[in-house]
Amino acid sequence: MQEDKSSYDILACLKDIEQSIIEINEFLPGERNFFAFQKDLKTRKAIERNIEIIGEAMDRILKADPNFQITDSRKIVDTRNRIIHGYDSVSDDVIWLIVNRYLPILQKEVQQLLNS
């Protein structure tokens, strides 16, 4: 029974990650412009919140299955912790890099896991 619950929890967390990535992409439609992003406080905060959700979901996945394979899973959790606990040291550049370089990789991996 515990294994079924663990599998369900992982599936729920993967869906949460997928949804957060979808929302981030909706906050940045069309041509992405870093300077417009920097000036848009609501978008920055909404994206940070979704990155926090992704990190929390990843942490729960790793607690359920420490050997779960997603690229940079530990870094994802660490990023969540830094945003929450070191909120004053998170730069727009780092968030922008995460969104544009690393989220597409995570999105692809999550979609593959959900489809398998």
ABEGO torsion letter per residue (X at the ends): XAAAAAAAAAAAAAAAAAAAAAAAAAABBEBBBAAAAAABAAAAAAAAAAAAAAAAAAAAAAAABAABBBBGAAAAAAAAAAAAAAAAABBAAAAAAAAAAAAAAAAAAAAAAAAX
